[in-house]
Amino acid sequence: IRFKLMVQSTVVRLSWQPHNPQTFKAVVMPWRFTSKKAILALFLLVGFTFLSLGATAKASITAITAGDRSTCVIFNGLPRCWGQNSEGEYGDGTTAPLDLASRGATYANGSLVSNASRISMGLHHVCIIDTSANGWCWGYNGWGQIGDGTTVNRLTAYNSSSLSLSGALVEVSAGGDFSCFVAQGTYNGWLLCSGHNDYGQFGHAPSSPNFITGFQQVTEGNLYVNPGDLGAGMNTLCQLSSNSKGLGSPPPPYNATCIGLASGGQAGTGYTFSTGMNTGNSAISTNVCTYNCNYGSDYSLTGVTQVVQGSTAYHQCALQSANLWCWGSNSNGQLGVNSTTNSLWAVQPSGQTSVIAASKGASNTCDIHTDTTVWCWGDGMWGQNGDGTNTQRLTPVQVKGVGGNGWLTGATAIAVGNYHACAVINSGSVDCWGYNCDGQLGNGRYCSGGYSGYDVNGGSNVPVQTAFPAQSSATTSAPTSVTTTTATLNGNVNPNFSNVTDCHFDYGPTPFYGSSAACSPSLGINNSPVAVSAAITDLCPDPCSSPITYHYRLVMGDEHRSEEHTS
């Protein structure tokens, strides 16, 4: 931008036009008239730059989860969701759909939830644990899964008074229509659940009504549960447990234990009925097995390090170090063993022996290998295997790169929804694939013709990069109130929900600047562009005896990004 300001006596004329967008300079030139009246001609070459979009500027995405037709992440401590919002899945006080996640979850008073540490999504509700170990939920509440004593949807984050162990919560897992939290410390291993208990997933046979609307300690809660090791399915709850029961530090080895719906083998015990349904209120003692547990020998799957989350799934999975095991429904090959026969005990998907993370959906499974590649298998009708086809896969296939180019790498977290999947890439961006008629891929496109999920306007059978997160940005604009010694430097900053902790202008007579002035107003967490400025008073001393070139730039940073200075 070329900015020309001429001052003659009290007359001010201002004009500016586009120029070099990469530099901004101020050239101060003295002029003299025979009348001895001072005339100042100030030519400013002012450009703009994006300050936090470079290779060293990374968003911080620490967790991802998916439900029926929505996706949520924790982004710089903020829960952010996109896709379906008909039940208030975003937690922002609305039910309006938005596929680019430009709104964040709020509390009832309208302030942003900004300190989430863990997140889990059911079909249409979301629960988190914050950095103070308190639990919050929002969204669909038809079965009491929010735990507020009602069956009325909550459109903003709600902390149930029935979560009496708030401040001690370490893990959360949302099932199809129920929610569970794990407490540690004094309450080591306590499991608190609320919502639908239609298949005994709370450790006892369903009563009438078959749901509870406030968090209660589940009968199997005296089994040991470790942080990060609670995984709910559609109607089944799995946990990491120890053969020993009671309070205190859980001793290894660890097993996986599942209760709830087991008609397809989801309990992993060799039975097709729920142990929770058939033992009344007694604690669960039957572990997931690698062979039929009825045959007398102990075939327990030992050394389990994590049970896998996936609220839309009718099958279950667990990690045994780097080995993935799955059991239950297999109608679409989601167990990855080259068949479509259900398994009543744990089996190992083909070749999955170097796994660091996994997730399961309604009819397919995905995982991340130690080399950060992504693999999926099962139903592919909507392209949810990400291999460039809409083909059912009975064994794992590698997910292609964005747009079908190469292979997807750099994955740090994975989430599988009903018919879509998303991976966090290098903790800074999200790539998604599969069904997209509700915008759950987050790429700004919807399905335009009913359920044609892989048409040109809908889903994708290869990963697409979401438009989220829109990273923080800043631009300079023309200075104002320019005199021989003063000027007001102007710019715009869009935090995009980042917590901006530094905003200032660097300026000086050399490209190395030398002086700084803080932005006004001060910034914090905000989602709208904010006009910022800085008044400076130490420019060219009066009178200016020779031309002086001034350089300036706008710099911003937050607690999660390294500052990038480009001028």
ZAMARGU-4260 file (C-alpha; in steps of 0.2 Angstrom, whole numbers, plus 5000, padded with zeros to 4 digits):
<rodrens>
0) 5000/5000/5000 | 5007/5017/4996 | 5001/5030/5008 | 5004/5048/5005 | 5001/5061/5018
5) 5004/5080/5014 | 5002/5093/5027 | 5002/5112/5023 | 4997/5124/5037 | 4981/5117/5043
10) 4976/5108/5026 | 4977/5089/5026 | 4976/5079/5010 | 4976/5060/5011 | 4978/5047/4997
15) 4984/5029/4996 | 4984/5015/4984 | 4990/4996/4983 | 5009/4993/4982 | 5022/4980/4987
20) 5013/4969/4999 | 5029/4962/5007 | 5037/4978/5014 | 5032/4993/5024 | 5043/5008/5025
25) 5041/5026/5031 | 5051/5039/5021 | 5052/5056/5029 | 5057/5070/5018 | 5059/5088/5023
30) 5052/5102/5012 | 5054/5121/5013 | 5045/5135/5005 | 5050/5153/5004 | 5036/5158/5015
35) 5045/5148/5029 | 5030/5138/5032 | 5034/5120/5036 | 5028/5107/5023 | 5030/5089/5027
40) 5028/5076/5013 | 5027/5058/5021 | 5027/5043/5010 | 5023/5027/5018 | 5025/5010/5009
45) 5014/5000/5020 | 5011/4981/5017 | 5004/4966/5027 | 5010/4950/5033 | 5002/4934/5042
50) 5012/4932/5058 | 5007/4915/5064 | 5003/4904/5049 | 5021/4899/5045 | 5029/4882/5047
55) 5034/4885/5065 | 5017/4891/5070 | 5007/4876/5076 | 4990/4874/5083 | 4988/4863/5098
60) 4975/4850/5096 | 4977/4838/5111 | 4962/4826/5109 | 4949/4821/5096 | 4932/4812/5097
65) 4917/4808/5085 | 4899/4804/5087 | 4885/4800/5075 | 4888/4814/5063 | 4899/4826/5073
70) 4917/4828/5077 | 4925/4837/5092 | 4943/4842/5097 | 4951/4850/5111 | 4960/4865/5103
75) 4971/4876/5114 | 4960/4870/5129 | 4944/4874/5120 | 4931/4861/5115 | 4927/4864/5097
80) 4915/4854/5087 | 4908/4853/5069 | 4895/4843/5059 | 4878/4840/5066 | 4871/4851/5080
85) 4853/4847/5081 | 4854/4842/5099 | 4866/4855/5104 | 4882/4845/5101 | 4893/4861/5100
90) 4888/4867/5117 | 4888/4885/5111 | 4870/4888/5116 | 4863/4885/5099 | 4856/4871/5088
95) 4862/4879/5072 | 4873/4868/5061 | 4891/4874/5057 | 4904/4864/5048 | 4919/4874/5051
100) 4920/4875/5070 | 4921/4893/5072 | 4911/4893/5088 | 4917/4885/5105 | 4908/4877/5119
105) 4902/4889/5133 | 4896/4889/5150 | 4878/4895/5154 | 4884/4912/5157 | 4891/4913/5140
110) 4909/4913/5144 | 4920/4900/5134 | 4925/4884/5141 | 4944/4886/5139 | 4952/4873/5150
115) 4947/4856/5144 | 4959/4842/5146 | 4949/4826/5141 | 4934/4824/5129 | 4922/4811/5124
120) 4907/4811/5112 | 4892/4799/5113 | 4879/4799/5099 | 4874/4817/5101 | 4881/4823/5118
125) 4899/4828/5124 | 4907/4826/5140 | 4924/4834/5146 | 4935/4835/5161 | 4944/4851/5164
130) 4961/4855/5171 | 4954/4856/5188 | 4947/4838/5187 | 4929/4843/5186 | 4917/4835/5174
135) 4905/4844/5161 | 4892/4838/5149 | 4881/4845/5135 | 4870/4840/5121 | 4856/4827/5120
140) 4849/4822/5137 | 4834/4811/5132 | 4840/4797/5143 | 4848/4808/5157 | 4866/4806/5151
145) 4870/4824/5156 | 4866/4819/5174 | 4856/4835/5178 | 4841/4826/5185 | 4831/4829/5169
150) 4829/4823/5152 | 4830/4840/5144 | 4844/4844/5132 | 4858/4855/5138 | 4864/4867/5125
155) 4879/4874/5136 | 4892/4865/5147 | 4884/4858/5163 | 4892/4852/5179 | 4880/4840/5188
160) 4879/4841/5206 | 4878/4822/5206 | 4896/4822/5201 | 4900/4823/5219 | 4918/4818/5215
165) 4922/4833/5205 | 4940/4838/5207 | 4945/4820/5207 | 4940/4815/5190 | 4953/4808/5178
170) 4944/4799/5164 | 4928/4801/5154 | 4919/4790/5141 | 4903/4793/5133 | 4893/4779/5126
175) 4879/4779/5114 | 4867/4787/5126 | 4876/4786/5143 | 4891/4795/5151 | 4904/4788/5163
180) 4918/4796/5173 | 4932/4789/5183 | 4938/4796/5199 | 4955/4793/5207 | 4964/4799/5223
185) 4954/4796/5238 | 4941/4788/5227 | 4953/4777/5217 | 4943/4767/5204 | 4926/4774/5207
190) 4916/4774/5192 | 4901/4786/5190 | 4888/4784/5176 | 4872/4792/5171 | 4860/4789/5156
195) 4853/4774/5147 | 4855/4757/5156 | 4845/4747/5144 | 4857/4732/5143 | 4864/4732/5160
200) 4880/4743/5156 | 4880/4750/5173 | 4882/4733/5181 | 4865/4728/5185 | 4849/4723/5176
205) 4839/4737/5169 | 4824/4743/5180 | 4809/4753/5175 | 4813/4765/5169 | 4829/4759/5161
210) 4839/4775/5164 | 4845/4786/5177 | 4846/4805/5177 | 4860/4808/5189 | 4878/4801/5191
215) 4879/4786/5202 | 4893/4774/5207 | 4892/4759/5196 | 4892/4742/5205 | 4908/4736/5197
220) 4916/4753/5202 | 4927/4744/5215 | 4937/4736/5201 | 4953/4746/5197 | 4952/4758/5183
225) 4967/4768/5176 | 4966/4785/5168 | 4965/4784/5150 | 4958/4766/5150 | 4939/4767/5150
230) 4930/4764/5133 | 4911/4764/5130 | 4902/4758/5114 | 4884/4760/5109 | 4877/4749/5123
235) 4893/4742/5131 | 4905/4749/5144 | 4923/4742/5144 | 4937/4746/5157 | 4954/4742/5161
240) 4954/4731/5177 | 4964/4721/5189 | 4961/4704/5195 | 4962/4712/5213 | 4948/4723/5219
245) 4948/4737/5231 | 4955/4754/5234 | 4973/4759/5232 | 4986/4757/5218 | 4980/4744/5205
250) 4993/4730/5203 | 4997/4723/5186 | 4993/4713/5175 | 4978/4722/5168 | 4963/4714/5160
255) 4949/4721/5150 | 4931/4719/5157 | 4915/4723/5147 | 4897/4724/5153 | 4881/4728/5144
260) 4875/4722/5127 | 4883/4706/5122 | 4872/4698/5109 | 4886/4700/5096 | 4900/4695/5108
265) 4904/4713/5114 | 4908/4706/5131 | 4922/4696/5124 | 4920/4681/5136 | 4913/4668/5125
270) 4895/4672/5130 | 4881/4681/5120 | 4873/4688/5136 | 4878/4702/5147 | 4887/4697/5163
275) 4880/4713/5170 | 4862/4707/5166 | 4865/4690/5174 | 4874/4694/5190 | 4862/4707/5197
280) 4872/4719/5207 | 4888/4709/5210 | 4905/4715/5203 | 4910/4709/5186 | 4924/4696/5187
285) 4924/4688/5169 | 4938/4696/5159 | 4939/4697/5140 | 4947/4681/5133 | 4957/4676/5118
290) 4947/4660/5117 | 4931/4654/5124 | 4932/4657/5143 | 4920/4642/5146 | 4933/4629/5142
295) 4941/4629/5159 | 4958/4637/5156 | 4962/4655/5159 | 4962/4663/5142 | 4961/4680/5149
300) 4968/4694/5138 | 4982/4700/5150 | 4994/4715/5149 | 4980/4726/5142 | 4986/4744/5141
305) 4971/4753/5134 | 4953/4750/5130 | 4947/4759/5114 | 4933/4772/5113 | 4920/4772/5100
310) 4902/4777/5105 | 4894/4771/5089 | 4901/4754/5089 | 4894/4737/5092 | 4911/4729/5093
315) 4925/4732/5106 | 4944/4734/5105 | 4959/4735/5117 | 4978/4738/5115 | 4990/4725/5123
320) 5005/4736/5121 | 5007/4738/5102 | 4995/4724/5098 | 4977/4728/5094 | 4963/4715/5099
325) 4945/4717/5094 | 4929/4707/5097 | 4910/4707/5095 | 4900/4712/5079 | 4909/4709/5063
330) 4895/4710/5050 | 4906/4722/5039 | 4923/4715/5043 | 4927/4728/5057 | 4937/4715/5067
335) 4949/4714/5052 | 4951/4695/5052 | 4946/4692/5034 | 4928/4687/5038 | 4911/4694/5043
340) 4908/4682/5057 | 4905/4689/5074 | 4918/4684/5087 | 4914/4680/5105 | 4932/4683/5111
345) 4946/4694/5106 | 4955/4691/5090 | 4969/4701/5082 | 4966/4711/5066 | 4978/4706/5052
350) 4995/4714/5054 | 4991/4726/5068 | 5006/4723/5079 | 5013/4741/5080 | 4998/4751/5085
355) 4999/4767/5096 | 4981/4772/5095 | 4964/4766/5089 | 4946/4770/5087 | 4930/4761/5082
360) 4914/4766/5073 | 4897/4759/5069 | 4905/4747/5057 | 4923/4750/5054 | 4939/4752/5064
365) 4955/4763/5062 | 4972/4764/5070 | 4988/4773/5070 | 5005/4764/5068 | 5021/4768/5076
370) 5027/4776/5060 | 5012/4788/5061 | 5003/4780/5046 | 4984/4777/5047 | 4975/4760/5043
375) 4956/4757/5042 | 4945/4742/5039 | 4927/4737/5039 | 4912/4745/5030 | 4917/4757/5016
380) 4901/4762/5008 | 4904/4780/5012 | 4922/4780/5010 | 4926/4778/5028 | 4941/4767/5025
385) 4950/4782/5017 | 4958/4771/5003 | 4950/4779/4988 | 4936/4767/4986 | 4919/4763/4993
390) 4923/4745/4996 | 4921/4734/5011 | 4938/4729/5018 | 4939/4713/5028 | 4957/4717/5032
395) 4966/4733/5036 | 4971/4745/5022 | 4982/4760/5022 | 4973/4777/5022 | 4978/4788/5007
400) 4985/4806/5009 | 4974/4822/5007 | 4966/4822/4990 | 4972/4804/4987 | 4990/4809/4985
405) 5003/4797/4994 | 4999/4791/5011 | 4992/4799/5027 | 5007/4802/5039 | 5010/4812/5055
410) 4994/4806/5063 | 4994/4808/5082 | 4976/4804/5087 | 4961/4796/5078 | 4942/4796/5080
415) 4929/4786/5071 | 4911/4791/5071 | 4896/4783/5063 | 4902/4783/5045 | 4917/4795/5045
420) 4934/4796/5053 | 4946/4810/5057 | 4965/4810/5062 | 4975/4824/5070 | 4990/4827/5060
425) 5006/4833/5070 | 4995/4840/5083 | 4991/4855/5072 | 4978/4850/5059 | 4964/4838/5056
430) 4961/4827/5041 | 4944/4818/5039 | 4936/4806/5027 | 4919/4797/5024 | 4901/4802/5026
435) 4899/4821/5026 | 4880/4825/5023 | 4880/4835/5040 | 4897/4843/5037 | 4906/4831/5049
440) 4922/4832/5038 | 4924/4850/5042 | 4929/4855/5025 | 4915/4868/5021 | 4904/4856/5011
445) 4888/4846/5013 | 4880/4832/5004 | 4868/4840/4992 | 4857/4826/4987 | 4850/4816/5002
450) 4861/4802/5007 | 4873/4802/4992 | 4887/4803/5004 | 4902/4802/4992 | 4895/4814/4979
455) 4905/4829/4973 | 4897/4840/4987 | 4897/4827/5001 | 4908/4814/5007 | 4925/4809/5002
460) 4934/4792/5001 | 4951/4800/5004 | 4956/4812/5017 | 4951/4831/5016 | 4959/4844/5026
465) 4947/4852/5037 | 4945/4871/5037 | 4948/4870/5056 | 4958/4876/5064 | 4958/4893/5056
470) 4974/4899/5064 | 4977/4916/5072 | 4981/4929/5060 | 4987/4947/5059 | 4988/4961/5046
475) 4995/4978/5046 | 4985/4993/5040 | 4989/5011/5036 | 4995/5022/5050 | 4986/5037/5056
480) 4989/5054/5065 | 5006/5056/5057 | 5016/5071/5062 | 5034/5075/5061 | 5037/5065/5077
485) 5022/5055/5080 | 5011/5042/5072 | 4998/5029/5076 | 5002/5011/5070 | 4987/5001/5065
490) 4983/4983/5062 | 4970/4969/5064 | 4972/4953/5074 | 4960/4938/5073 | 4964/4926/5088
495) 4952/4912/5081 | 4950/4907/5099 | 4968/4907/5103 | 4973/4915/5120 | 4984/4930/5113
500) 4997/4933/5126 | 5008/4945/5116 | 5003/4958/5103 | 5015/4973/5099 | 5022/4983/5085
505) 5041/4983/5081 | 5047/4999/5073 | 5063/5008/5069 | 5074/5017/5056 | 5082/5000/5051
510) 5075/4983/5046 | 5081/4977/5063 | 5068/4989/5071 | 5074/4993/5088 | 5059/4999/5097
515) 5042/4991/5102 | 5025/4997/5107 | 5011/4986/5114 | 4995/4984/5105 | 4979/4992/5112
520) 4967/4985/5117 | 4974/4970/5126 | 4969/4953/5118 | 4964/4937/5126 | 4953/4923/5120
525) 4942/4930/5106 | 4935/4924/5089 | 4932/4940/5080 | 4945/4951/5072 | 4950/4965/5083
530) 4957/4982/5077 | 4973/4986/5087 | 4985/5001/5087 | 5000/5009/5095 | 5003/5027/5097
535) 5022/5031/5095 | 5030/5048/5099 | 5048/5046/5096 | 5050/5047/5077 | 5061/5059/5067
540) 5067/5073/5079 | 5061/5090/5073 | 5068/5097/5062 | 5072/5082/5051 | 5089/5086/5043
545) 5089/5071/5031 | 5077/5058/5024 | 5074/5044/5037 | 5066/5027/5032 | 5055/5019/5046
550) 5051/5000/5046 | 5037/4992/5056 | 5028/4976/5058 | 5014/4968/5069 | 5019/4954/5080
555) 5007/4942/5089 | 5009/4926/5099 | 4999/4915/5111 | 5004/4902/5124 | 5003/4888/5112
560) 5013/4895/5097 | 5030/4901/5094 | 5030/4919/5087 | 5034/4921/5069 | 5041/4937/5063
565) 5039/4941/5045 | 5040/4958/5038
</rodrens>
